[in-house]
Amino acid sequence: MAEEKSFKITSSKLGTIYIADEVLAISAGLATIEVDGVASMSGGIVEGIAQRLGRKNLTSGVKVEMTEEEAVLDIYIIVKYGSIVSKVAKAIQEKVKKVVEETVGLKVTAVNIHVQGLSLAKEEEEVEEEG
């Protein structure tokens, strides 16, 4: 099992607060799938097989890099066919930055979007309805 990474948010006389990087990844992933035009997250071949077997990974398609007090997030997505890719990517950047900074209290210096493909599901559904 992979070692869980965490980072320190703050220390006080009451103790120290640590947050696992998985918390950032889940927050970023949930914010991403709420954006119009996102078909799915793209976690690669291994994660794709796991999802087909019924295992859902909420961190799929999100890579977190931490520095001293800042985070850089890489988001891997599949965009819905017919969506304007640049607008979808920009909306994800804005939403993920806002959600992570508000929920975790950590500065996000970059949200890099990696569009891995287009989902043609809607187009295929329309062809089936016509037939």
Stockholm file with secondary structure:
# STOCKHOLM 1.0

chainA/1-131         MAEEKSFKITSSKLGTIYIADEVLAISAGLATIEVDGVASMSGGIVEGIAQRLGRKNLTSGVKVEMTEEEAVLDIYIIVKYGSIVSKVAKAIQEKVKKVVEETVGLKVTAVNIHVQGLSLAKEEEEVEEEG
#=GR chainA/1-131 SS CCCCCEEEEEEETTEEEEEEHHHHHHHHHHHHHTSTTEEEECCCHHHHHHHHTTCCCTTTTEEEEECSSEEEEEEEEEEETTSCHHHHHHHHHHHHHHHHHHHHCCEEEEEEEEEEEEECHHHHHHHHHHC
#=GC SS_cons         CCCCCEEEEEEETTEEEEEEHHHHHHHHHHHHHTSTTEEEECCCHHHHHHHHTTCCCTTTTEEEEECSSEEEEEEEEEEETTSCHHHHHHHHHHHHHHHHHHHHCCEEEEEEEEEEEEECHHHHHHHHHHC
//
